[in-house]
Amino acid sequence: MKIEISDFIHVLKEEFEIPQSVTFSSQTIIESVIEMSSINALIFLALIKTEYDVALTAGDLLHAKTVQELYDIVVSKAITE
């Protein structure tokens, strides 16, 4: 499955109800827009598993500072899984 960055951003914006007025791009620092609480971390893990059939770890989330970094991790795991 090919994952497009624009679709990935759209999925995150919808799930976390990010307003259109908020700039949310590949270079956005995730924690500047989404509070990385334990609940939101679980939501991230479940969302990525449901949408892309990719199992992320908590470590993956800790290593991803920007949307692009998270996207890159998801894409790399999608290829190997």
C-alpha positions as CSV (number, residue, x, y, z in Angstrom):
1,M,0.0,0.0,0.0
2,K,1.3,3.4,-0.9
3,I,0.8,6.0,1.8
4,E,0.7,9.6,0.6
5,I,1.8,12.3,3.0
6,S,-1.2,14.5,2.2
7,D,-3.6,11.6,3.1
8,F,-1.6,10.9,6.3
9,I,-1.9,14.6,7.3
10,H,-5.6,14.6,6.5
11,V,-6.2,11.5,8.7
12,L,-4.3,13.0,11.6
13,K,-6.2,16.3,11.3
14,E,-9.5,14.6,11.3
15,E,-8.8,12.2,14.1
16,F,-7.4,14.9,16.4
17,E,-9.9,17.5,15.2
18,I,-7.3,20.1,14.3
19,P,-9.0,23.3,13.1
20,Q,-8.5,24.4,9.5
21,S,-7.1,27.6,10.9
22,V,-4.1,25.7,12.4
23,T,-1.1,25.2,10.1
24,F,-0.5,21.4,10.1
25,S,2.0,20.2,7.5
26,S,4.8,17.7,7.2
27,Q,7.1,20.1,9.1
28,T,4.8,20.7,12.0
29,I,6.1,19.6,15.4
30,I,3.5,17.2,16.6
31,E,3.5,18.3,20.2
32,S,3.0,21.9,19.2
33,V,-0.5,20.9,18.0
34,I,-1.4,17.7,19.7
35,E,-0.8,17.1,23.4
36,M,1.1,13.9,23.7
37,S,-0.7,12.5,26.7
38,S,-0.9,8.8,27.3
39,I,-4.5,8.8,25.9
40,N,-3.4,10.5,22.7
41,A,-0.4,8.2,22.4
42,L,-2.8,5.2,22.5
43,I,-5.0,7.0,19.9
44,F,-2.0,7.5,17.6
45,L,-1.1,3.8,17.9
46,A,-4.6,2.6,17.3
47,L,-5.2,5.0,14.4
48,I,-2.0,4.0,12.6
49,K,-2.8,0.3,13.1
50,T,-6.4,0.8,11.8
51,E,-5.7,3.1,8.9
52,Y,-2.4,1.6,7.7
53,D,-2.1,-1.8,9.3
54,V,1.2,-0.7,10.9
55,A,2.1,-1.5,14.5
56,L,4.0,1.4,16.0
57,T,5.6,1.3,19.4
58,A,5.7,4.0,22.1
59,G,9.4,4.4,21.2
60,D,8.4,5.2,17.6
61,L,6.2,8.0,18.9
62,L,9.0,9.3,21.1
63,H,11.4,9.5,18.2
64,A,9.0,11.3,15.8
65,K,9.1,15.0,16.5
66,T,7.5,16.2,13.3
67,V,4.7,14.9,11.2
68,Q,7.2,14.0,8.5
69,E,9.3,11.9,10.9
70,L,6.2,10.0,12.0
71,Y,5.1,9.5,8.4
72,D,8.6,8.2,7.6
73,I,8.4,5.7,10.4
74,V,5.0,4.5,9.3
75,V,6.1,4.1,5.7
76,S,9.2,2.2,6.6
77,K,7.3,-0.2,8.8
78,A,4.6,-0.6,6.1
79,I,7.2,-1.8,3.7
80,T,8.7,-4.4,6.1
81,E,5.4,-5.7,7.6
